[in-house]
Amino acid sequence: MKLVIAIVQDKDANKLRSVFVAHNIIATRFSTSGSFLRAGNTTYLVAVKEDKIDLTLKLIKDTCSSRQQFMTPPVSLNGDTAEHPFPVEVQVGGATVMILPIESFYQF
């Protein structure tokens, strides 16, 4: 078994949950936030058997699209608080996915 950790933007989280349910993939969901954009994220923990890893990755990739968005950075590039922050275009969305081995798995 593997542990799939998927960090997705909140805008994609409900749709991904529905896709997981439709494919009988059980996931634990909790709210997180990113450090750079300080925007809400959702992190899913999914324990999957080896034969379902490709399907799980495909569902995440197909569901969580990246897009361009304007945001005002909270700090300037040198680390100081920006006096006159201006919006910059950044890529948001998509997913950050990590896969870890599971040594033991118990379900009581």
Stockholm file with secondary structure:
# STOCKHOLM 1.0

chainA/1-108         MKLVIAIVQDKDANKLRSVFVAHNIIATRFSTSGSFLRAGNTTYLVAVKEDKIDLTLKLIKDTCSSRQQFMTPPVSLNGDTAEHPFPVEVQVGGATVMILPIESFYQF
#=GR chainA/1-108 SS CEEEEEEEEHHHHHHHHHHHHHTTCCEEEEEEECSSSCCEEEEEEEEECGGGHHHHHHHHHHHSCEEEEEECCSSCTTSSCCSSCCCEEEEEESEEEEEEECSCCCCC
#=GC SS_cons         CEEEEEEEEHHHHHHHHHHHHHTTCCEEEEEEECSSSCCEEEEEEEEECGGGHHHHHHHHHHHSCEEEEEECCSSCTTSSCCSSCCCEEEEEESEEEEEEECSCCCCC
//
